[in-house]
């Protein structure tokens, strides 16, 4: 494949697809009891309530990009990463790319989870269809820009502790026992609507997704330790989205799970392929 696609483990792409498309995934890190553990590589603790997280180092990304360049035969690498406003991974990627020249093209997905993962998958399908570096980069950027992510969490303190949501909003939500509907806007996680119960929050989530989906046929329901809630959400969406819309259900990986906490559920919608690399699977 002339262009190789690299991402980070926050993309939450199914391992079977990672292997099928030879996607290069750079692990994020979990710091637990003084141990630095790599997501998807090392054995991680089941209890994530006290861990901290970090992105890959510039050296790790440089190694990944260098290996991908060699695999591409020198044509180039498109690296698609989680939002620079949610992680330091982007800055590390920028430093790594600068050391390797213009054959490394970076895409800030301004998202995470399958909001990032869909862009990666569409990019690699485009690459496998024989597209050049510019076309693969453009496709990744196009899908990333189309992605919409909505999220409901059981508790806001996980997001507050990780600095992903403002302290005032988190404390207010906790004091009022609020179940907020959040979304990613311009690369940041922000409050979308306030609700008082999980039932109302889930209803607002479904309504929000139906309003957003339009002609964006890629849909993923993702959760952390909430499979029943995720399945119920997927069923509700399937009954309200255009006939034939496939709704993928998957669990969030450990690093994202540490930030959103158990019980969290979210939905990502994004555009499907057009032009080079139109999907056949």
Beta strands, then each sheet from edge to edge (+ up, - down):
strand 1: 4-8
strand 2: 24-26
strand 3: 29-32
strand 4: 35-38
strand 5: 52-54
strand 6: 77-81
strand 7: 104-108
strand 8: 148-152
strand 9: 181-185
strand 10: 188-193
strand 11: 218-223
strand 12: 247-251
strand 13: 265-270
sheet 1: 2+ 1+ 6+ 7+
sheet 2: 4+ 3- 5+
sheet 3: 10+ 9- 8+ 13- 11+ 12+
end
